[in-house]
Amino acid sequence: SGQQKRKAVKRSVSHRSKREEAIHKKHDLSKWKYADLRDTINTSCEIELLESCREEFHRRLKVYHAWKMKNTQKQNKEQGRAPAVLHQTAASRTTAPPPPKKKKETRVQRFFRIPFIRPSDQKDEKQYKKKGWWFAHFDGQWIARQMELHPDKAPVLLVAGKDDMEMCELSLEETGLSRKLGAEILPREFEADWKRMGGAPYQPKGK
């Protein structure tokens, strides 16, 4: 019955939360520095530790960006790390997204492309009519590469591990991209534009 299913889901979520709490306590990630988290993400082969570090790293990015938005609102609007629709989707969620499923060997690589007009261009009628594109490569639940292509502007290519502060801090589940019709593209489509704009080949971390 529906009630039994709901109870089963609650038990599953409770068990998962306790397990995550145990992992967090085991590694005590709250005391780790950003550099320690990033180094572990780049070099660790221990899946459980690696995924915990990825989650903690992006949790801190969200806190940082929330602080930045509050204290430097004008600057934040001008820069815009991702299309506003993604942040609106994340903000509209009534509950936290489920934690990413931990794979034993590989993480799913997914690629997306959606229209994007930078906030700083929205008041410029000429620029507003020129639609740009925002590209994202997600390695598992977290963004690995981000690219912006705008008419009459130099392309913006960002890579996790180097440009994290300028990249989308939301998980794939939070962005809602996987549920957005027409947003997902084939790997070869992303790679063709990435290479055309001078991007280096991607080397997955933690494998």
C-alpha positions as CSV (number, residue, x, y, z in Angstrom):
1,S,0.0,0.0,0.0
2,G,1.0,3.7,-0.3
3,Q,1.4,4.0,3.5
4,Q,3.8,1.0,3.6
5,K,5.8,2.5,0.7
6,R,6.1,5.8,2.5
7,K,7.3,4.0,5.7
8,A,9.8,2.0,3.7
9,V,11.1,5.3,2.1
10,K,11.4,6.9,5.5
11,R,13.4,3.9,6.9
12,S,15.7,4.1,3.8
13,V,16.3,7.8,4.2
14,S,16.9,7.4,7.9
15,H,19.4,4.6,7.4
16,R,21.2,6.5,4.6
17,S,21.4,9.6,6.8
18,K,22.9,7.7,9.7
19,R,25.4,6.0,7.4
20,E,26.4,9.4,5.9
21,E,26.8,10.8,9.5
22,A,29.0,7.9,10.4
23,I,31.2,8.5,7.3
24,H,31.4,12.2,8.1
25,K,32.4,11.5,11.7
26,K,34.9,8.9,10.6
27,H,36.8,11.4,8.4
28,D,35.9,14.5,10.4
29,L,35.7,16.6,7.2
30,S,34.6,19.7,9.1
31,K,38.2,20.4,10.2
32,W,39.7,19.9,6.8
33,K,40.9,22.9,4.8
34,Y,39.8,23.6,1.3
35,A,43.2,22.5,0.0
36,D,42.9,19.2,1.8
37,L,39.5,18.5,0.4
38,R,40.5,19.4,-3.2
39,D,43.8,17.4,-3.0
40,T,41.8,14.3,-1.8
41,I,39.2,14.8,-4.6
42,N,42.1,15.0,-7.1
43,T,44.1,12.0,-5.9
44,S,42.0,9.6,-3.7
45,C,41.0,6.2,-4.9
46,E,38.8,5.5,-1.8
47,I,35.3,5.9,-3.2
48,E,33.6,6.5,0.2
49,L,36.1,9.2,1.2
50,L,36.2,10.8,-2.2
51,E,32.4,11.2,-2.4
52,S,32.2,12.6,1.1
53,C,34.9,15.1,0.2
54,R,33.1,16.2,-2.9
55,E,29.9,16.7,-0.9
56,E,31.7,18.7,1.8
57,F,33.5,20.8,-0.7
58,H,30.4,21.8,-2.5
59,R,28.5,22.4,0.8
60,R,31.1,25.0,1.7
61,L,30.9,26.6,-1.8
62,K,27.2,27.1,-1.2
63,V,27.8,28.7,2.1
64,Y,30.5,31.0,0.6
65,H,28.3,32.0,-2.4
66,A,25.3,32.7,0.0
67,W,27.5,35.0,2.0
68,K,28.9,36.7,-1.1
69,M,25.4,37.2,-2.5
70,K,24.3,38.9,0.7
71,N,27.4,41.1,1.1
72,T,28.3,41.9,-2.5
73,Q,25.0,41.7,-4.3
74,K,25.9,44.0,-7.1
75,Q,29.1,42.2,-8.0
76,N,27.4,38.8,-7.8
77,K,24.7,39.9,-10.2
78,E,27.3,41.0,-12.7
79,Q,29.2,37.8,-12.6
80,G,26.5,35.1,-12.5
81,R,28.0,31.6,-12.1
82,A,25.1,29.9,-13.8
83,P,21.7,30.7,-15.4
84,A,19.3,32.1,-12.8
85,V,16.8,29.3,-13.6
86,L,19.1,26.7,-12.0
87,H,19.3,28.6,-8.8
88,Q,15.6,29.2,-8.8
89,T,15.0,25.4,-9.3
90,A,17.3,24.7,-6.3
91,A,15.6,27.4,-4.2
92,S,12.1,26.0,-4.9
93,R,12.9,22.6,-3.6
94,T,11.1,21.9,-0.4
95,T,13.5,19.1,0.8
96,A,17.1,18.4,0.4
97,P,18.0,16.3,-2.7
98,P,18.9,12.7,-2.1
99,P,22.6,12.1,-1.8
100,P,24.3,10.8,-4.9
101,K,24.5,7.1,-5.3
102,K,28.0,5.9,-4.8
103,K,29.3,3.8,-7.7
104,K,32.0,1.2,-7.1
105,E,33.9,1.9,-10.3
106,T,32.7,4.8,-12.4
107,R,30.6,7.9,-12.0
108,V,28.1,8.8,-14.8
109,Q,29.3,11.6,-17.1
110,R,26.5,13.9,-18.3
111,F,26.5,16.9,-20.4
112,F,24.0,19.9,-20.7
113,R,23.5,23.1,-22.7
114,I,20.9,25.8,-22.0
115,P,20.4,29.4,-23.1
116,F,22.1,32.0,-21.0
117,I,22.2,35.8,-20.9
118,R,24.6,37.1,-18.2
119,P,22.9,39.3,-15.6
120,S,25.2,42.2,-16.5
121,D,23.8,42.1,-20.1
122,Q,20.1,42.0,-19.2
123,K,19.9,45.9,-19.1
124,D,21.6,46.2,-22.5
125,E,18.9,45.8,-25.1
126,K,21.4,44.9,-27.8
127,Q,23.1,42.2,-25.8
128,Y,19.8,40.9,-24.4
129,K,18.7,40.0,-27.9
130,K,21.9,38.0,-28.5
131,K,21.3,34.7,-26.8
132,G,24.4,32.9,-25.4
133,W,24.8,29.3,-24.2
134,W,25.8,27.8,-20.9
135,F,27.4,24.3,-21.1
136,A,28.0,22.0,-18.2
137,H,29.8,18.6,-17.8
138,F,28.8,16.8,-14.6
139,D,31.1,14.1,-13.3
140,G,28.6,12.3,-11.1
141,Q,26.6,14.8,-9.1
142,W,29.1,17.6,-9.3
143,I,30.2,19.9,-12.1
144,A,33.6,19.2,-13.7
145,R,33.7,21.6,-16.6
146,Q,31.7,24.7,-17.4
147,M,31.6,26.8,-20.6
148,E,29.9,30.0,-21.6
149,L,29.6,31.1,-25.3
150,H,28.3,34.6,-25.9
151,P,28.0,36.5,-29.2
152,D,30.8,39.2,-29.5
153,K,32.5,37.9,-26.3
154,A,35.4,35.7,-25.6
155,P,34.4,32.2,-24.5
156,V,34.6,31.3,-20.8
157,L,36.0,27.9,-20.0
158,L,36.2,26.7,-16.4
159,V,37.5,23.5,-14.8
160,A,36.9,22.1,-11.4
161,G,40.0,22.1,-9.2
162,K,41.1,25.4,-10.6
163,D,38.1,27.6,-11.1
164,D,35.7,26.3,-8.4
165,M,34.8,29.8,-7.0
166,E,33.5,30.9,-10.5
167,M,31.6,27.7,-11.2
168,C,28.1,26.4,-10.4
169,E,28.1,25.1,-6.9
170,L,24.8,23.2,-7.2
171,S,24.6,19.4,-7.5
172,L,23.1,18.0,-10.7
173,E,20.0,17.0,-8.7
174,E,19.5,20.5,-7.4
175,T,19.8,22.2,-10.8
176,G,17.0,20.1,-12.2
177,L,18.9,19.9,-15.5
178,S,18.3,16.2,-15.9
179,R,14.5,16.9,-15.9
180,K,14.7,19.9,-18.2
181,L,13.5,19.0,-21.7
182,G,16.1,19.4,-24.4
183,A,18.9,20.4,-22.0
184,E,21.0,17.2,-22.1
185,I,23.3,16.8,-25.0
186,L,25.6,14.0,-26.3
187,P,29.2,13.9,-25.0
188,R,30.6,14.4,-28.5
189,E,28.5,17.6,-28.8
190,F,30.0,19.1,-25.7
191,E,33.5,17.9,-26.5
192,A,33.4,19.4,-30.0
193,D,32.6,22.9,-28.7
194,W,35.0,22.5,-25.8
195,K,37.9,21.5,-28.1
196,R,36.9,24.2,-30.7
197,M,37.2,26.8,-27.9
198,G,40.6,25.6,-26.9
199,G,39.7,23.4,-23.9
200,A,42.1,20.7,-22.8
201,P,40.9,17.0,-22.6
202,Y,39.2,16.1,-19.4
203,Q,40.9,13.6,-17.0
204,P,38.4,12.2,-14.4
205,K,39.6,12.5,-10.8
206,G,39.7,9.8,-8.2
207,K,39.7,6.9,-10.6
